[in-house]
Amino acid sequence: MIGAVRPETKVNLWFLVIFLVISVPGAVILFRKKLDPSASRMDQPDAIVRALPYMTPPPWPPGMRWIVPPSTKHWVDAIARLHGGEDQAESAVRGGPEWVPVISQDHLLQLVTHHVGKNSSTFGLLVWSDSLPLDRAVYRVTCGRFKLDVTGVSRISVPSDVRHELVTLGFSRPPENVTWIEATLGSVLELGPQTLTFDCVATQPPLHTSVQFEDLSDSPSTEPTTHDSR
């Protein structure tokens, strides 16, 4: 017959249980990192981040460069084709080999499509946030002194390969979903620099951001200006 467990043994057993509870999650994280071929060596310090995906939210280290991840670019282009029928998302630099996203200063709001009809202008906006409601009434979109009609709001899931790419490149917590906003103006804008302002009153604090773009829709020969998102 086994005698009573001594107090010292109980203390040791409790210590062992607490140690396992604390150490096992860390061991799992280290094991997964070891299996990731894109991870840095564990015996070396992490590399200094000098470039991040263009939709990474603040705060940012000083002197940051913005990069366009290829899988993310292909996915955003697919959204542009699906919702606007355009070959690729709007670029701040037109007519050149480099694609530069048209994005707000806080890297939250991206202008993806801009379709000019006979008597209207329709904009497709991508909000890099998964916490926005699907109620059109809570949004306000303006361009200069003109108010646009918000005609569509939908949530788009970010593919797992795109999220993995963003994490690998330094965006530690990319959204699982993004919000697609479609807004229409019942007239055609004048050519030249424009500012599109986006507000949502359903968030705390209310969301307010804007994106600048060059309207060259009817004048392809006009020299574009480069939008610097920094």
Long-range contacts (C-beta under 8 A, 24 or more apart in sequence): 38-168, 49-170, 51-169, 51-170, 52-169, 52-170, 52-171, 53-166, 53-169, 53-170, 53-171, 53-174, 54-101, 54-103, 54-107, 54-229, 55-101, 55-103, 55-107, 55-108, 55-110, 55-128, 55-171, 55-174, 56-107, 56-170, 56-171, 57-106, 57-107, 57-108, 57-128, 58-106, 58-107, 64-230, 66-229, 66-230, 67-169, 68-99, 68-100, 68-101, 69-162, 69-165, 69-166, 69-169, 70-165, 71-161, 71-162, 71-165, 72-162, 72-165, 72-166, 73-99, 75-158, 75-159, 75-162, 76-110, 76-112, 76-126, 79-112, 79-124, 79-126, 79-156, 79-180, 80-112, 80-113, 80-124, 83-112, 83-113, 83-124, 83-180, 83-182, 84-112, 84-113, 84-114, 84-115, 84-122, 84-124, 85-115, 86-113, 86-115, 89-113, 90-114, 90-213, 92-213, 92-214, 92-224, 92-225, 92-226, 92-227, 93-224, 93-226, 94-214, 94-216, 94-220, 94-224, 95-220, 95-224, 100-226, 100-227, 100-229, 101-229, 102-211, 102-212, 102-213, 102-227, 103-211, 103-227, 103-229, 104-198, 104-209, 104-210, 104-211, 104-229, 105-209, 105-210, 105-229, 106-209, 107-229, 108-207, 108-209, 109-198, 109-209, 109-210, 109-211, 110-211, 111-196, 111-211, 111-213, 114-213, 114-215, 114-217, 116-188, 116-189, 116-217, 116-218, 117-188, 119-186, 119-187, 119-188, 120-184, 120-185, 120-186, 120-187, 120-188, 121-184, 121-185, 121-187, 121-188, 121-189, 121-217, 122-151, 122-182, 122-183, 122-184, 122-185, 123-148, 123-182, 123-183, 123-184, 123-185, 123-196, 124-180, 124-181, 124-182, 125-180, 125-181, 125-182, 125-183, 125-196, 125-198, 125-211, 126-178, 126-179, 126-180, 126-181, 127-178, 127-179, 127-180, 127-181, 127-198, 128-175, 128-178, 129-175, 129-178, 129-179, 130-155, 130-175, 130-176, 130-177, 130-178, 130-179, 131-203, 132-179, 132-200, 132-202, 132-203, 132-207, 133-200, 133-202, 135-202, 138-200, 138-201, 138-202, 139-181, 139-198, 139-199, 139-200, 140-197, 140-198, 140-199, 140-200, 140-201, 141-181, 141-183, 141-196, 141-197, 141-198, 141-199, 142-196, 142-197, 143-185, 143-189, 143-194, 143-195, 143-196, 143-197, 144-189, 144-194, 144-195, 146-185, 146-187, 146-189, 148-183, 148-184, 148-185, 149-183, 149-184, 149-185, 149-186, 150-181, 150-182, 150-183, 151-182, 151-183, 151-184, 152-180, 152-181, 152-182, 153-179, 153-180, 153-181, 153-182, 154-179, 154-180, 155-179, 155-180, 156-180, 188-217, 189-215, 189-217, 190-215, 191-215, 191-216, 191-217, 191-218, 191-219, 191-222, 193-225
